[in-house]
Amino acid sequence: MAHLLIEIGNTALKAAWSEGMTLGKTFRYQGEKMMEYIRTLLQKERPEVLVVASVYPVSASDEEELRAACRHLVLLDSEHKKILEDNGLPLYLTYDRAASILAARYLFRGKGCTIVDFGTTLTIDRTDEEGRYRSGSISLGCRTRFKALHRYSRTLPLLDSPEMTGFDGLSLEGSMVSGVISGMLFEIEGYLREYPEDRVVFTGGDANYFAKRMKNSIFVVCNLVLMGLALIADAYVRKMDA
């Protein structure tokens, strides 16, 4: 039977059905009625394993409902740390970052990796050749930086996307884009210079935008988190069968 993978992030929900490591169609929802949206996904098919990774704690009532809708529930939130422990990862990591790390380990066995996730926050995580976690950083994501400029300055407009204006710094909007994008590029390039032997993996909503502006060789894996959740589901099934 198929597994259903759900990632509840800071601003959106992403989901996909999977068979082993093969991902099916992906879904995205941005709104306040996330449980209602999950119910619509569960109406289509009863999953063998339902993996829910959430940056927010899942309530007891929601957990009960999710368990009733599948054969096996794997809940990954701040109250459930065992999978982090089992994989030698720091307990403070959110499961979106943890899933990205597990997927990078799977894709690039025997190679050190620098994983850059472009979302509400910009996270950069490193693993060594043996897959051990080495370091991480968190800073503001692209659109969060634009929102901060607008919020804390009365004279600066709110920009939604760097694609909407020039990158030349020859206008007010262009100067904002230049400052935000150049700052993020310099930040990332600084990390990559420290570890030139690493495989560099970009993921998240702005991954392609930034990959096109990098001098380094970049692997863009848009569904890296969902791939990591598929690994968790697959490991759970193998453990049950052992």
C-alpha positions in Angstrom: 0.0 0.0 0.0 1.0 3.6 -0.5 2.3 5.9 2.2 1.2 9.5 2.7 3.9 12.0 3.6 3.0 15.4 5.1 5.3 18.3 6.0 3.7 21.1 7.9 6.1 24.1 7.8 6.1 27.7 9.0 3.9 29.0 6.2 2.6 26.0 4.1 1.8 22.3 4.1 3.4 20.0 1.5 2.3 16.4 0.9 2.9 13.5 -1.4 2.0 9.8 -1.8 4.9 7.4 -2.1 5.7 3.8 -2.9 9.1 3.1 -1.4 11.3 5.9 -2.5 9.1 6.8 -5.5 7.2 10.0 -4.9 3.8 10.6 -6.6 2.1 13.9 -7.2 3.0 16.6 -4.7 0.4 18.8 -3.1 0.7 22.3 -1.4 -1.7 24.1 0.8 -1.3 27.5 2.4 -4.0 28.5 4.9 -5.3 28.1 8.4 -7.4 24.9 7.8 -4.6 22.4 7.6 -6.4 19.5 9.3 -9.3 20.0 7.0 -6.9 19.8 4.0 -5.3 16.6 5.4 -8.8 15.1 5.7 -9.3 15.6 2.0 -6.1 13.8 1.2 -7.0 10.9 3.5 -10.4 10.5 1.9 -8.8 9.4 -1.3 -7.0 6.3 0.1 -6.1 4.8 3.5 -2.3 4.9 3.8 -0.2 2.1 5.1 2.0 4.6 6.8 1.1 8.2 7.4 4.2 10.4 8.2 3.4 13.8 9.6 6.3 16.1 10.2 5.3 19.4 11.8 7.1 22.5 13.1 4.2 22.8 15.5 3.2 20.3 18.2 0.3 18.1 17.0 -2.6 18.2 19.5 -3.8 15.0 21.2 -7.2 15.2 19.4 -5.5 15.6 16.0 -3.2 12.8 16.7 -6.1 10.5 17.6 -7.9 11.4 14.4 -4.8 10.8 12.3 -4.2 7.4 13.9 -7.7 6.3 13.0 -7.3 7.3 9.4 -4.2 5.1 8.6 -2.7 1.7 9.5 0.4 3.2 11.1 1.1 6.8 12.1 4.7 8.2 12.4 4.4 11.6 14.1 7.4 13.9 13.9 7.1 17.0 16.0 8.8 18.7 19.0 7.3 16.0 21.3 8.6 13.0 19.4 12.4 12.9 19.2 13.2 9.2 18.8 13.9 9.3 15.1 16.4 12.2 15.7 18.1 10.1 18.3 18.1 6.9 16.2 19.8 8.8 13.3 22.4 10.6 15.5 20.9 14.1 14.9 20.7 16.9 17.4 17.4 17.0 19.3 16.9 20.7 18.5 16.5 20.1 14.8 13.1 20.5 13.3 12.0 17.5 11.2 12.1 19.3 7.9 15.8 19.9 8.4 16.3 16.3 9.7 14.4 14.8 6.7 16.6 16.9 4.3 19.7 15.5 6.0 18.5 11.9 5.8 17.7 12.4 2.1 21.1 13.9 1.3 22.8 11.0 3.1 20.8 8.6 0.9 21.6 10.5 -2.3 25.2 11.2 -1.7 26.6 8.2 0.3 30.2 8.6 1.3 30.2 12.4 0.5 30.1 15.4 2.8 27.1 17.6 2.1 26.1 21.2 2.5 22.3 21.4 2.5 20.7 24.8 1.9 17.0 25.2 2.4 15.3 28.4 1.1 12.1 28.9 3.0 10.7 31.2 5.6 14.1 30.8 7.1 17.4 30.1 5.3 18.9 27.0 6.9 22.4 25.6 6.1 23.3 22.2 7.5 26.5 20.1 7.0 27.2 16.4 7.2 30.6 14.8 6.8 31.6 11.8 4.6 30.2 9.4 7.1 26.9 11.2 7.3 27.5 12.7 10.8 26.0 16.0 11.5 28.6 18.7 11.7 27.0 22.2 11.9 24.0 24.2 11.1 22.8 27.8 10.8 19.5 29.7 10.6 18.9 33.1 9.3 16.1 35.0 7.6 14.7 33.6 4.3 14.4 35.8 1.1 10.8 37.0 1.5 11.2 37.3 5.3 14.1 39.7 4.6 11.9 41.8 2.3 9.1 41.8 4.9 11.5 42.9 7.6 12.8 45.8 5.5 9.2 47.0 4.9 8.1 46.5 8.4 11.0 48.3 10.1 11.4 51.2 7.7 8.5 53.6 6.8 10.0 54.5 3.4 10.6 51.1 1.9 7.9 49.2 -0.1 7.0 45.6 0.4 8.5 43.4 -2.4 7.0 40.0 -2.9 9.6 38.4 -5.2 13.0 39.4 -6.6 11.8 38.2 -10.0 9.5 41.3 -10.1 12.2 43.9 -10.3 15.7 44.5 -11.5 18.9 43.3 -9.7 21.0 46.3 -10.8 20.6 48.6 -7.7 19.7 51.6 -9.9 16.3 52.2 -8.3 14.8 51.9 -4.8 13.4 48.5 -5.5 16.5 47.4 -7.3 18.7 48.5 -4.4 16.5 46.4 -2.0 16.8 43.4 -4.3 20.5 43.9 -4.6 21.0 44.1 -0.9 18.8 41.1 0.0 20.0 38.8 -2.8 23.6 39.8 -2.7 23.6 39.4 1.1 22.2 35.9 0.8 24.6 34.9 -2.0 27.6 36.1 0.0 26.4 34.3 3.1 26.0 31.0 1.2 29.2 31.4 -0.8 31.1 31.9 2.5 30.0 28.5 3.7 30.8 26.8 0.5 34.3 28.2 0.4 35.0 26.6 3.8 34.0 23.2 2.5 34.8 23.1 -1.2 34.8 19.2 -1.3 31.1 19.0 -0.2 28.2 18.1 -2.4 26.0 21.2 -2.4 22.2 20.6 -2.3 19.7 23.4 -2.6 16.0 22.8 -1.7 13.0 24.9 -0.9 10.9 27.5 -2.8 13.7 29.7 -4.0 16.3 27.0 -4.7 16.2 27.4 -8.5 16.4 31.2 -8.3 19.6 31.1 -6.3 21.2 28.1 -8.0 21.2 30.0 -11.3 23.3 32.7 -9.6 25.9 30.5 -8.0 29.3 29.8 -9.4 29.5 26.4 -7.7 28.1 23.2 -9.0 24.7 22.8 -7.3 22.3 19.9 -7.0 18.7 21.2 -6.8 16.3 18.7 -5.2 13.0 20.5 -4.7 11.3 17.6 -2.8 14.3 16.8 -0.6 12.2 16.9 2.6 9.5 14.7 1.2 12.2 12.3 0.1 13.5 12.2 3.6 10.0 11.4 4.9 9.7 8.6 2.4 12.9 7.1 3.8 11.4 7.3 7.3 8.3 5.6 6.1 10.3 2.9 4.3 12.5 2.3 7.4 9.4 2.0 9.6 7.9 -0.7 7.3 11.2 -2.6 7.2 11.4 -2.5 11.0 7.8 -3.9 11.2 8.7 -6.7 8.8 11.9 -7.7 10.7 
